[in-house]
């Protein structure tokens, strides 16, 4: 299994703050998504569904930042960050923060 450096660093940061890292391949196999089309569907919708502020919060989530750090960086309350995360999870149909990051990783890849 190979992970790019950003994902590896994000995973280590997430674990350091008490989170749990689950590789995307594990999530996909647990959900039964066997075709690339099933995997790409939520990712294609993500950029159209999320606001600019939500994308900024998501970018910080990818770095492994906890809500408190994201709130400080973006000059918003921790509760507002939680609301953004919860709303993104609903829109993308992710069950947790890690799955949200995995399902939207295509948005942050360089062409």
Biopython code that builds the backbone (N, CA, C, O; Angstrom):
import numpy as np
from Bio.PDB.StructureBuilder import StructureBuilder

atoms = [
    (1, "UNK", "N", (0.858, -1.170, 0.000)),
    (1, "UNK", "CA", (0.000, 0.000, 0.000)),
    (1, "UNK", "C", (0.901, 1.230, 0.000)),
    (1, "UNK", "O", (1.833, 1.321, 0.799)),
    (2, "UNK", "N", (0.622, 2.179, -0.901)),
    (2, "UNK", "CA", (1.426, 3.389, -0.940)),
    (2, "UNK", "C", (0.538, 4.608, -0.741)),
    (2, "UNK", "O", (-0.549, 4.701, -1.311)),
    (3, "UNK", "N", (1.006, 5.522, 0.059)),
    (3, "UNK", "CA", (0.293, 6.767, 0.322)),
    (3, "UNK", "C", (1.204, 7.915, -0.066)),
    (3, "UNK", "O", (2.418, 7.840, 0.123)),
    (4, "UNK", "N", (0.626, 8.975, -0.609)),
    (4, "UNK", "CA", (1.489, 10.106, -0.903)),
    (4, "UNK", "C", (1.874, 10.785, 0.406)),
    (4, "UNK", "O", (1.259, 10.546, 1.445)),
    (5, "UNK", "N", (2.873, 11.613, 0.347)),
    (5, "UNK", "CA", (3.451, 12.214, 1.543)),
    (5, "UNK", "C", (2.435, 13.034, 2.330)),
    (5, "UNK", "O", (2.424, 12.967, 3.559)),
    (6, "UNK", "N", (1.584, 13.803, 1.658)),
    (6, "UNK", "CA", (0.586, 14.625, 2.355)),
    (6, "UNK", "C", (-0.380, 13.775, 3.169)),
    (6, "UNK", "O", (-0.711, 14.116, 4.304)),
    (7, "UNK", "N", (-0.828, 12.676, 2.590)),
    (7, "UNK", "CA", (-1.765, 11.805, 3.292)),
    (7, "UNK", "C", (-1.070, 11.158, 4.483)),
    (7, "UNK", "O", (-1.663, 11.032, 5.555)),
    (8, "UNK", "N", (0.172, 10.750, 4.306)),
    (8, "UNK", "CA", (0.924, 10.133, 5.392)),
    (8, "UNK", "C", (1.102, 11.109, 6.547)),
    (8, "UNK", "O", (0.891, 10.754, 7.707)),
    (9, "UNK", "N", (1.490, 12.331, 6.230)),
    (9, "UNK", "CA", (1.673, 13.352, 7.266)),
    (9, "UNK", "C", (0.343, 13.648, 7.954)),
    (9, "UNK", "O", (0.282, 13.770, 9.177)),
    (10, "UNK", "N", (-0.722, 13.761, 7.158)),
    (10, "UNK", "CA", (-2.047, 13.990, 7.730)),
    (10, "UNK", "C", (-2.474, 12.862, 8.653)),
    (10, "UNK", "O", (-3.056, 13.104, 9.710)),
    (11, "UNK", "N", (-2.187, 11.635, 8.256)),
    (11, "UNK", "CA", (-2.551, 10.478, 9.076)),
    (11, "UNK", "C", (-1.796, 10.492, 10.404)),
    (11, "UNK", "O", (-2.377, 10.225, 11.456)),
    (12, "UNK", "N", (-0.508, 10.801, 10.350)),
    (12, "UNK", "CA", (0.303, 10.864, 11.572)),
    (12, "UNK", "C", (-0.208, 11.977, 12.486)),
    (12, "UNK", "O", (-0.330, 11.781, 13.696)),
    (13, "UNK", "N", (-0.506, 13.138, 11.912)),
    (13, "UNK", "CA", (-1.038, 14.250, 12.712)),
    (13, "UNK", "C", (-2.374, 13.881, 13.339)),
    (13, "UNK", "O", (-2.626, 14.195, 14.503)),
    (14, "UNK", "N", (-3.225, 13.222, 12.577)),
    (14, "UNK", "CA", (-4.531, 12.808, 13.080)),
    (14, "UNK", "C", (-4.377, 11.862, 14.266)),
    (14, "UNK", "O", (-5.055, 12.021, 15.281)),
    (15, "UNK", "N", (-3.496, 10.890, 14.140)),
    (15, "UNK", "CA", (-3.271, 9.929, 15.215)),
    (15, "UNK", "C", (-2.658, 10.622, 16.432)),
    (15, "UNK", "O", (-2.988, 10.285, 17.569)),
    (16, "UNK", "N", (-1.766, 11.588, 16.197)),
    (16, "UNK", "CA", (-1.132, 12.319, 17.300)),
    (16, "UNK", "C", (-2.128, 13.088, 18.151)),
    (16, "UNK", "O", (-1.907, 13.261, 19.350)),
    (17, "UNK", "N", (-3.219, 13.552, 17.555)),
    (17, "UNK", "CA", (-4.217, 14.305, 18.321)),
    (17, "UNK", "C", (-5.358, 13.412, 18.802)),
    (17, "UNK", "O", (-6.390, 13.902, 19.260)),
    (18, "UNK", "N", (-5.163, 12.097, 18.694)),
    (18, "UNK", "CA", (-6.145, 11.170, 19.236)),
    (18, "UNK", "C", (-7.127, 10.608, 18.229)),
    (18, "UNK", "O", (-8.045, 9.878, 18.604)),
    (19, "UNK", "N", (-6.951, 10.934, 16.955)),
    (19, "UNK", "CA", (-7.855, 10.434, 15.923)),
    (19, "UNK", "C", (-7.481, 9.032, 15.477)),
    (19, "UNK", "O", (-6.505, 8.453, 15.953)),
    (20, "UNK", "N", (-8.253, 8.507, 14.576)),
    (20, "UNK", "CA", (-8.008, 7.183, 14.015)),
    (20, "UNK", "C", (-7.905, 7.303, 12.509)),
    (20, "UNK", "O", (-8.775, 7.892, 11.867)),
    (21, "UNK", "N", (-6.844, 6.745, 11.940)),
    (21, "UNK", "CA", (-6.664, 6.768, 10.491)),
    (21, "UNK", "C", (-7.074, 5.425, 9.924)),
    (21, "UNK", "O", (-6.624, 4.373, 10.379)),
    (22, "UNK", "N", (-7.933, 5.478, 8.926)),
    (22, "UNK", "CA", (-8.360, 4.273, 8.217)),
    (22, "UNK", "C", (-8.107, 4.517, 6.738)),
    (22, "UNK", "O", (-8.668, 5.456, 6.175)),
    (23, "UNK", "N", (-7.275, 3.696, 6.087)),
    (23, "UNK", "CA", (-6.999, 3.902, 4.666)),
    (23, "UNK", "C", (-8.273, 3.832, 3.826)),
    (23, "UNK", "O", (-9.198, 3.083, 4.140)),
    (24, "UNK", "N", (-8.302, 4.611, 2.773)),
    (24, "UNK", "CA", (-9.471, 4.660, 1.889)),
    (24, "UNK", "C", (-9.813, 3.280, 1.346)),
    (24, "UNK", "O", (-10.986, 2.939, 1.200)),
    (25, "UNK", "N", (-8.795, 2.491, 1.050)),
    (25, "UNK", "CA", (-9.054, 1.159, 0.502)),
    (25, "UNK", "C", (-9.854, 0.304, 1.482)),
    (25, "UNK", "O", (-10.693, -0.498, 1.071)),
    (26, "UNK", "N", (-9.596, 0.474, 2.764)),
    (26, "UNK", "CA", (-10.356, -0.264, 3.775)),
    (26, "UNK", "C", (-11.797, 0.204, 3.828)),
    (26, "UNK", "O", (-12.720, -0.602, 3.947)),
    (27, "UNK", "N", (-11.985, 1.515, 3.739)),
    (27, "UNK", "CA", (-13.345, 2.061, 3.758)),
    (27, "UNK", "C", (-14.137, 1.600, 2.548)),
    (27, "UNK", "O", (-15.309, 1.240, 2.657)),
    (28, "UNK", "N", (-13.485, 1.616, 1.394)),
    (28, "UNK", "CA", (-14.179, 1.227, 0.169)),
    (28, "UNK", "C", (-14.547, -0.246, 0.179)),
    (28, "UNK", "O", (-15.643, -0.620, -0.240)),
    (29, "UNK", "N", (-13.629, -1.087, 0.658)),
    (29, "UNK", "CA", (-13.942, -2.511, 0.697)),
    (29, "UNK", "C", (-15.024, -2.793, 1.735)),
    (29, "UNK", "O", (-15.840, -3.695, 1.547)),
    (30, "UNK", "N", (-15.039, -2.036, 2.822)),
    (30, "UNK", "CA", (-16.069, -2.226, 3.842)),
    (30, "UNK", "C", (-17.439, -1.806, 3.321)),
    (30, "UNK", "O", (-18.458, -2.381, 3.703)),
    (31, "UNK", "N", (-17.459, -0.807, 2.453)),
    (31, "UNK", "CA", (-18.717, -0.334, 1.876)),
    (31, "UNK", "C", (-19.138, -1.162, 0.677)),
    (31, "UNK", "O", (-20.284, -1.076, 0.237)),
    (32, "UNK", "N", (-18.219, -1.971, 0.138)),
    (32, "UNK", "CA", (-18.554, -2.806, -1.002)),
    (32, "UNK", "C", (-18.441, -2.088, -2.328)),
    (32, "UNK", "O", (-19.006, -2.543, -3.322)),
    (33, "UNK", "N", (-17.726, -0.979, -2.369)),
    (33, "UNK", "CA", (-17.547, -0.239, -3.626)),
    (33, "UNK", "C", (-16.437, -0.906, -4.413)),
    (33, "UNK", "O", (-15.261, -0.769, -4.078)),
    (34, "UNK", "N", (-16.808, -1.626, -5.453)),
    (34, "UNK", "CA", (-15.805, -2.366, -6.202)),
    (34, "UNK", "C", (-15.457, -1.722, -7.527)),
    (34, "UNK", "O", (-14.435, -2.067, -8.121)),
    (35, "UNK", "N", (-16.266, -0.803, -8.008)),
    (35, "UNK", "CA", (-15.984, -0.201, -9.305)),
    (35, "UNK", "C", (-15.474, 1.225, -9.149)),
    (35, "UNK", "O", (-15.872, 1.924, -8.217)),
    (36, "UNK", "N", (-14.597, 1.667, -10.052)),
    (36, "UNK", "CA", (-14.108, 3.041, -9.987)),
    (36, "UNK", "C", (-15.233, 4.056, -10.106)),
    (36, "UNK", "O", (-15.134, 5.141, -9.532)),
    (37, "UNK", "N", (-16.291, 3.741, -10.827)),
    (37, "UNK", "CA", (-17.416, 4.675, -10.966)),
    (37, "UNK", "C", (-18.099, 4.898, -9.626)),
    (37, "UNK", "O", (-18.493, 6.021, -9.311)),
    (38, "UNK", "N", (-18.241, 3.850, -8.840)),
    (38, "UNK", "CA", (-18.866, 3.982, -7.524)),
    (38, "UNK", "C", (-17.999, 4.818, -6.599)),
    (38, "UNK", "O", (-18.506, 5.544, -5.743)),
    (39, "UNK", "N", (-16.683, 4.711, -6.776)),
    (39, "UNK", "CA", (-15.757, 5.476, -5.949)),
    (39, "UNK", "C", (-15.743, 6.948, -6.352)),
    (39, "UNK", "O", (-15.628, 7.815, -5.486)),
    (40, "UNK", "N", (-15.855, 7.243, -7.616)),
    (40, "UNK", "CA", (-15.719, 8.610, -8.108)),
    (40, "UNK", "C", (-16.986, 9.436, -7.944)),
    (40, "UNK", "O", (-16.910, 10.664, -7.921)),
    (41, "UNK", "N", (-18.121, 8.816, -7.832)),
    (41, "UNK", "CA", (-19.384, 9.552, -7.798)),
    (41, "UNK", "C", (-19.434, 10.620, -6.702)),
    (41, "UNK", "O", (-19.737, 11.772, -7.015)),
    (42, "UNK", "N", (-19.150, 10.298, -5.421)),
    (42, "UNK", "CA", (-19.208, 11.340, -4.407)),
    (42, "UNK", "C", (-18.159, 12.423, -4.627)),
    (42, "UNK", "O", (-18.399, 13.588, -4.309)),
    (43, "UNK", "N", (-16.999, 12.055, -5.168)),
    (43, "UNK", "CA", (-15.930, 13.023, -5.368)),
    (43, "UNK", "C", (-16.314, 14.053, -6.420)),
    (43, "UNK", "O", (-16.010, 15.235, -6.258)),
    (44, "UNK", "N", (-16.970, 13.635, -7.487)),
    (44, "UNK", "CA", (-17.363, 14.567, -8.539)),
    (44, "UNK", "C", (-18.404, 15.547, -8.027)),
    (44, "UNK", "O", (-18.408, 16.713, -8.421)),
    (45, "UNK", "N", (-19.276, 15.087, -7.158)),
    (45, "UNK", "CA", (-20.314, 15.948, -6.612)),
    (45, "UNK", "C", (-19.760, 16.898, -5.560)),
    (45, "UNK", "O", (-20.326, 17.970, -5.345)),
    (46, "UNK", "N", (-18.680, 16.533, -4.908)),
    (46, "UNK", "CA", (-18.192, 17.269, -3.747)),
    (46, "UNK", "C", (-17.935, 18.740, -4.029)),
    (46, "UNK", "O", (-18.386, 19.598, -3.271)),
    (47, "UNK", "N", (-17.224, 19.045, -5.095)),
    (47, "UNK", "CA", (-16.882, 20.441, -5.356)),
    (47, "UNK", "C", (-18.119, 21.276, -5.660)),
    (47, "UNK", "O", (-18.139, 22.472, -5.371)),
    (48, "UNK", "N", (-19.144, 20.672, -6.233)),
    (48, "UNK", "CA", (-20.373, 21.402, -6.532)),
    (48, "UNK", "C", (-21.224, 21.598, -5.278)),
    (48, "UNK", "O", (-21.986, 22.561, -5.193)),
    (49, "UNK", "N", (-21.103, 20.702, -4.316)),
    (49, "UNK", "CA", (-21.928, 20.757, -3.116)),
    (49, "UNK", "C", (-21.364, 21.636, -2.009)),
    (49, "UNK", "O", (-22.122, 22.204, -1.222)),
    (50, "UNK", "N", (-20.045, 21.753, -1.941)),
    (50, "UNK", "CA", (-19.418, 22.425, -0.807)),
    (50, "UNK", "C", (-19.181, 23.907, -1.075)),
    (50, "UNK", "O", (-18.854, 24.312, -2.190)),
    (51, "UNK", "N", (-19.354, 24.700, -0.025)),
    (51, "UNK", "CA", (-19.082, 26.132, -0.124)),
    (51, "UNK", "C", (-17.573, 26.366, -0.038)),
    (51, "UNK", "O", (-16.817, 25.463, 0.321)),
    (52, "UNK", "N", (-17.146, 27.572, -0.367)),
    (52, "UNK", "CA", (-15.716, 27.903, -0.270)),
    (52, "UNK", "C", (-15.218, 27.730, 1.165)),
    (52, "UNK", "O", (-14.119, 27.221, 1.384)),
    (53, "UNK", "N", (-16.021, 28.150, 2.138)),
    (53, "UNK", "CA", (-15.620, 28.042, 3.542)),
    (53, "UNK", "C", (-15.501, 26.576, 3.954)),
    (53, "UNK", "O", (-14.576, 26.201, 4.675)),
    (54, "UNK", "N", (-16.437, 25.751, 3.492)),
    (54, "UNK", "CA", (-16.368, 24.328, 3.798)),
    (54, "UNK", "C", (-15.126, 23.700, 3.171)),
    (54, "UNK", "O", (-14.480, 22.851, 3.784)),
    (55, "UNK", "N", (-14.796, 24.115, 1.958)),
    (55, "UNK", "CA", (-13.586, 23.598, 1.313)),
    (55, "UNK", "C", (-12.337, 24.000, 2.091)),
    (55, "UNK", "O", (-11.384, 23.226, 2.179)),
    (56, "UNK", "N", (-12.339, 25.207, 2.656)),
    (56, "UNK", "CA", (-11.205, 25.655, 3.466)),
    (56, "UNK", "C", (-11.100, 24.817, 4.740)),
    (56, "UNK", "O", (-10.002, 24.419, 5.132)),
    (57, "UNK", "N", (-12.225, 24.550, 5.379)),
    (57, "UNK", "CA", (-12.230, 23.688, 6.567)),
    (57, "UNK", "C", (-11.752, 22.289, 6.186)),
    (57, "UNK", "O", (-10.957, 21.684, 6.906)),
    (58, "UNK", "N", (-12.231, 21.781, 5.066)),
    (58, "UNK", "CA", (-11.847, 20.448, 4.600)),
    (58, "UNK", "C", (-10.347, 20.359, 4.333)),
    (58, "UNK", "O", (-9.710, 19.354, 4.649)),
    (59, "UNK", "N", (-9.795, 21.407, 3.755)),
    (59, "UNK", "CA", (-8.353, 21.429, 3.496)),
    (59, "UNK", "C", (-7.570, 21.294, 4.804)),
    (59, "UNK", "O", (-6.554, 20.601, 4.847)),
    (60, "UNK", "N", (-8.026, 21.939, 5.848)),
    (60, "UNK", "CA", (-7.365, 21.826, 7.149)),
    (60, "UNK", "C", (-7.602, 20.462, 7.785)),
    (60, "UNK", "O", (-6.726, 19.942, 8.476)),
    (61, "UNK", "N", (-8.767, 19.883, 7.560)),
    (61, "UNK", "CA", (-9.020, 18.517, 8.033)),
    (61, "UNK", "C", (-8.028, 17.546, 7.407)),
    (61, "UNK", "O", (-7.527, 16.640, 8.073)),
    (62, "UNK", "N", (-7.750, 17.743, 6.125)),
    (62, "UNK", "CA", (-6.808, 16.875, 5.410)),
    (62, "UNK", "C", (-5.420, 16.926, 6.031)),
    (62, "UNK", "O", (-4.671, 15.951, 5.968)),
    (63, "UNK", "N", (-5.078, 18.059, 6.627)),
    (63, "UNK", "CA", (-3.776, 18.213, 7.281)),
    (63, "UNK", "C", (-3.754, 17.541, 8.648)),
    (63, "UNK", "O", (-2.706, 17.446, 9.287)),
    (64, "UNK", "N", (-4.920, 17.075, 9.091)),
    (64, "UNK", "CA", (-5.000, 16.409, 10.388)),
    (64, "UNK", "C", (-5.256, 17.354, 11.544)),
    (64, "UNK", "O", (-5.133, 16.961, 12.704)),
    (65, "UNK", "N", (-5.614, 18.602, 11.244)),
    (65, "UNK", "CA", (-5.853, 19.579, 12.302)),
    (65, "UNK", "C", (-7.149, 19.268, 13.050)),
    (65, "UNK", "O", (-8.160, 18.943, 12.428)),
    (66, "UNK", "N", (-7.126, 19.364, 14.385)),
    (66, "UNK", "CA", (-8.370, 19.215, 15.150)),
    (66, "UNK", "C", (-9.246, 20.465, 15.002)),
    (66, "UNK", "O", (-8.776, 21.503, 14.536)),
    (67, "UNK", "N", (-10.494, 20.365, 15.391)),
    (67, "UNK", "CA", (-11.438, 21.476, 15.244)),
    (67, "UNK", "C", (-10.933, 22.767, 15.878)),
    (67, "UNK", "O", (-11.084, 23.844, 15.301)),
    (68, "UNK", "N", (-10.338, 22.665, 17.056)),
    (68, "UNK", "CA", (-9.875, 23.861, 17.764)),
    (68, "UNK", "C", (-8.806, 24.598, 16.962)),
    (68, "UNK", "O", (-8.820, 25.827, 16.896)),
    (69, "UNK", "N", (-7.895, 23.868, 16.361)),
    (69, "UNK", "CA", (-6.828, 24.477, 15.555)),
    (69, "UNK", "C", (-7.412, 25.087, 14.285)),
    (69, "UNK", "O", (-7.032, 26.190, 13.894)),
    (70, "UNK", "N", (-8.330, 24.378, 13.644)),
    (70, "UNK", "CA", (-8.976, 24.903, 12.437)),
    (70, "UNK", "C", (-9.704, 26.200, 12.769)),
    (70, "UNK", "O", (-9.614, 27.177, 12.025)),
    (71, "UNK", "N", (-10.421, 26.205, 13.880)),
    (71, "UNK", "CA", (-11.161, 27.403, 14.293)),
    (71, "UNK", "C", (-10.215, 28.584, 14.483)),
    (71, "UNK", "O", (-10.508, 29.696, 14.042)),
    (72, "UNK", "N", (-9.102, 28.348, 15.128)),
    (72, "UNK", "CA", (-8.126, 29.422, 15.357)),
    (72, "UNK", "C", (-7.553, 29.937, 14.036)),
    (72, "UNK", "O", (-7.458, 31.146, 13.824)),
    (73, "UNK", "N", (-7.173, 29.016, 13.153)),
    (73, "UNK", "CA", (-6.593, 29.406, 11.860)),
    (73, "UNK", "C", (-7.570, 30.218, 11.018)),
    (73, "UNK", "O", (-7.171, 31.167, 10.342)),
    (74, "UNK", "N", (-8.844, 29.849, 11.057)),
    (74, "UNK", "CA", (-9.846, 30.469, 10.188)),
    (74, "UNK", "C", (-10.659, 31.554, 10.890)),
    (74, "UNK", "O", (-11.609, 32.097, 10.326)),
    (75, "UNK", "N", (-10.271, 31.860, 12.132)),
    (75, "UNK", "CA", (-10.927, 32.922, 12.896)),
    (75, "UNK", "C", (-12.443, 32.690, 13.013)),
    (75, "UNK", "O", (-13.253, 33.566, 12.709)),
    (76, "UNK", "N", (-12.790, 31.483, 13.462)),
    (76, "UNK", "CA", (-14.197, 31.147, 13.689)),
    (76, "UNK", "C", (-14.278, 30.332, 14.969)),
    (76, "UNK", "O", (-13.256, 29.885, 15.488)),
    (77, "UNK", "N", (-15.471, 30.139, 15.473)),
    (77, "UNK", "CA", (-15.620, 29.357, 16.699)),
    (77, "UNK", "C", (-15.476, 27.863, 16.394)),
    (77, "UNK", "O", (-15.683, 27.411, 15.268)),
    (78, "UNK", "N", (-15.119, 27.127, 17.425)),
    (78, "UNK", "CA", (-14.989, 25.676, 17.275)),
    (78, "UNK", "C", (-16.337, 25.052, 16.906)),
    (78, "UNK", "O", (-16.391, 24.081, 16.151)),
    (79, "UNK", "N", (-17.418, 25.613, 17.439)),
    (79, "UNK", "CA", (-18.765, 25.115, 17.112)),
    (79, "UNK", "C", (-19.075, 25.299, 15.626)),
    (79, "UNK", "O", (-19.717, 24.446, 15.013)),
    (80, "UNK", "N", (-18.619, 26.410, 15.050)),
    (80, "UNK", "CA", (-18.841, 26.653, 13.620)),
    (80, "UNK", "C", (-18.095, 25.619, 12.787)),
    (80, "UNK", "O", (-18.615, 25.134, 11.782)),
    (81, "UNK", "N", (-16.886, 25.285, 13.201)),
    (81, "UNK", "CA", (-16.121, 24.250, 12.500)),
    (81, "UNK", "C", (-16.880, 22.928, 12.564)),
    (81, "UNK", "O", (-17.000, 22.227, 11.560)),
    (82, "UNK", "N", (-17.388, 22.592, 13.739)),
    (82, "UNK", "CA", (-18.143, 21.342, 13.893)),
    (82, "UNK", "C", (-19.367, 21.314, 12.977)),
    (82, "UNK", "O", (-19.688, 20.282, 12.387)),
    (83, "UNK", "N", (-20.042, 22.452, 12.868)),
    (83, "UNK", "CA", (-21.213, 22.533, 11.990)),
    (83, "UNK", "C", (-20.801, 22.316, 10.537)),
    (83, "UNK", "O", (-21.463, 21.581, 9.804)),
    (84, "UNK", "N", (-19.694, 22.963, 10.118)),
    (84, "UNK", "CA", (-19.206, 22.778, 8.744)),
    (84, "UNK", "C", (-18.871, 21.308, 8.489)),
    (84, "UNK", "O", (-19.243, 20.755, 7.454)),
    (85, "UNK", "N", (-18.173, 20.680, 9.428)),
    (85, "UNK", "CA", (-17.786, 19.271, 9.263)),
    (85, "UNK", "C", (-19.038, 18.396, 9.177)),
    (85, "UNK", "O", (-19.134, 17.532, 8.306)),
    (86, "UNK", "N", (-19.983, 18.618, 10.070)),
    (86, "UNK", "CA", (-21.215, 17.824, 10.064)),
    (86, "UNK", "C", (-21.986, 18.004, 8.757)),
    (86, "UNK", "O", (-22.479, 17.032, 8.184)),
    (87, "UNK", "N", (-22.090, 19.248, 8.287)),
    (87, "UNK", "CA", (-22.805, 19.502, 7.036)),
    (87, "UNK", "C", (-22.099, 18.869, 5.835)),
    (87, "UNK", "O", (-22.754, 18.340, 4.937)),
    (88, "UNK", "N", (-20.766, 18.923, 5.821)),
    (88, "UNK", "CA", (-20.025, 18.282, 4.730)),
    (88, "UNK", "C", (-20.240, 16.774, 4.751)),
    (88, "UNK", "O", (-20.416, 16.153, 3.703)),
    (89, "UNK", "N", (-20.225, 16.183, 5.950)),
    (89, "UNK", "CA", (-20.429, 14.745, 6.054)),
    (89, "UNK", "C", (-21.806, 14.351, 5.519)),
    (89, "UNK", "O", (-21.948, 13.324, 4.856)),
    (90, "UNK", "N", (-22.810, 15.164, 5.806)),
    (90, "UNK", "CA", (-24.158, 14.886, 5.288)),
    (90, "UNK", "C", (-24.191, 15.009, 3.769)),
    (90, "UNK", "O", (-24.746, 14.149, 3.085)),
    (91, "UNK", "N", (-23.595, 16.078, 3.241)),
    (91, "UNK", "CA", (-23.626, 16.316, 1.796)),
    (91, "UNK", "C", (-22.899, 15.225, 1.022)),
    (91, "UNK", "O", (-23.360, 14.795, -0.035)),
    (92, "UNK", "N", (-21.768, 14.779, 1.547)),
    (92, "UNK", "CA", (-20.929, 13.794, 0.859)),
    (92, "UNK", "C", (-21.342, 12.368, 1.238)),
    (92, "UNK", "O", (-20.908, 11.405, 0.606)),
    (93, "UNK", "N", (-22.173, 12.239, 2.259)),
    (93, "UNK", "CA", (-22.622, 10.949, 2.777)),
    (93, "UNK", "C", (-21.469, 10.161, 3.387)),
    (93, "UNK", "O", (-21.346, 8.950, 3.198)),
    (94, "UNK", "N", (-20.631, 10.881, 4.122)),
    (94, "UNK", "CA", (-19.528, 10.253, 4.847)),
    (94, "UNK", "C", (-19.986, 9.969, 6.275)),
    (94, "UNK", "O", (-20.782, 10.717, 6.843)),
    (95, "UNK", "N", (-19.479, 8.887, 6.841)),
    (95, "UNK", "CA", (-19.886, 8.506, 8.196)),
    (95, "UNK", "C", (-19.002, 9.106, 9.276)),
    (95, "UNK", "O", (-19.397, 9.164, 10.440)),
    (96, "UNK", "N", (-17.797, 9.558, 8.896)),
    (96, "UNK", "CA", (-16.901, 10.175, 9.871)),
    (96, "UNK", "C", (-15.919, 11.096, 9.148)),
    (96, "UNK", "O", (-15.907, 11.164, 7.919)),
    (97, "UNK", "N", (-15.099, 11.802, 9.926)),
    (97, "UNK", "CA", (-14.164, 12.783, 9.371)),
    (97, "UNK", "C", (-13.158, 12.133, 8.423)),
    (97, "UNK", "O", (-12.850, 12.673, 7.360)),
    (98, "UNK", "N", (-12.661, 10.985, 8.817)),
    (98, "UNK", "CA", (-11.667, 10.299, 7.997)),
    (98, "UNK", "C", (-12.256, 9.911, 6.649)),
    (98, "UNK", "O", (-11.619, 10.085, 5.611)),
    (99, "UNK", "N", (-13.456, 9.393, 6.672)),
    (99, "UNK", "CA", (-14.117, 9.008, 5.427)),
    (99, "UNK", "C", (-14.382, 10.247, 4.566)),
    (99, "UNK", "O", (-14.258, 10.187, 3.342)),
    (100, "UNK", "N", (-14.743, 11.353, 5.189)),
    (100, "UNK", "CA", (-14.959, 12.608, 4.461)),
    (100, "UNK", "C", (-13.692, 13.017, 3.719)),
    (100, "UNK", "O", (-13.741, 13.366, 2.540)),
    (101, "UNK", "N", (-12.571, 12.972, 4.407)),
    (101, "UNK", "CA", (-11.293, 13.341, 3.791)),
    (101, "UNK", "C", (-10.950, 12.382, 2.653)),
    (101, "UNK", "O", (-10.526, 12.817, 1.582)),
    (102, "UNK", "N", (-11.128, 11.097, 2.877)),
    (102, "UNK", "CA", (-10.818, 10.110, 1.838)),
    (102, "UNK", "C", (-11.713, 10.279, 0.614)),
    (102, "UNK", "O", (-11.242, 10.192, -0.520)),
    (103, "UNK", "N", (-12.988, 10.516, 0.841)),
    (103, "UNK", "CA", (-13.938, 10.610, -0.267)),
    (103, "UNK", "C", (-13.760, 11.889, -1.087)),
    (103, "UNK", "O", (-14.196, 11.953, -2.236)),
    (104, "UNK", "N", (-13.133, 12.886, -0.514)),
    (104, "UNK", "CA", (-12.961, 14.164, -1.211)),
    (104, "UNK", "C", (-11.509, 14.436, -1.589)),
    (104, "UNK", "O", (-11.181, 15.544, -2.013)),
    (105, "UNK", "N", (-10.646, 13.453, -1.443)),
    (105, "UNK", "CA", (-9.218, 13.669, -1.698)),
    (105, "UNK", "C", (-8.939, 14.091, -3.138)),
    (105, "UNK", "O", (-7.953, 14.781, -3.399)),
    (106, "UNK", "N", (-9.797, 13.682, -4.075)),
    (106, "UNK", "CA", (-9.607, 14.034, -5.485)),
    (106, "UNK", "C", (-9.660, 15.552, -5.708)),
    (106, "UNK", "O", (-9.047, 16.060, -6.648)),
    (107, "UNK", "N", (-10.379, 16.264, -4.861)),
    (107, "UNK", "CA", (-10.507, 17.718, -5.006)),
    (107, "UNK", "C", (-9.177, 18.437, -4.808)),
    (107, "UNK", "O", (-8.989, 19.545, -5.310)),
    (108, "UNK", "N", (-8.256, 17.815, -4.080)),
    (108, "UNK", "CA", (-7.014, 18.473, -3.712)),
    (108, "UNK", "C", (-5.794, 17.929, -4.450)),
    (108, "UNK", "O", (-4.663, 18.308, -4.143)),
    (109, "UNK", "N", (-6.015, 17.054, -5.412)),
    (109, "UNK", "CA", (-4.900, 16.495, -6.169)),
    (109, "UNK", "C", (-4.522, 17.422, -7.307)),
    (109, "UNK", "O", (-5.389, 17.996, -7.967)),
    (110, "UNK", "N", (-3.232, 17.566, -7.532)),
    (110, "UNK", "CA", (-2.750, 18.391, -8.642)),
    (110, "UNK", "C", (-2.942, 17.648, -9.954)),
    (110, "UNK", "O", (-2.755, 16.433, -10.004)),
    (111, "UNK", "N", (-3.317, 18.360, -11.028)),
    (111, "UNK", "CA", (-3.518, 17.692, -12.326)),
    (111, "UNK", "C", (-2.230, 17.208, -12.935)),
    (111, "UNK", "O", (-2.240, 16.629, -14.021)),
]
sb = StructureBuilder()
sb.init_structure("model")
sb.init_model(0)
sb.init_chain("A")
sb.init_seg("    ")
for serial, (resi, resn, name, xyz) in enumerate(atoms, 1):
    if name == "N":
        sb.init_residue(resn, " ", resi, " ")
    sb.init_atom(name, np.array(xyz, "f"), 0.0, 1.0, " ", f" {name:<3s}", serial, name[0])
structure = sb.get_structure()
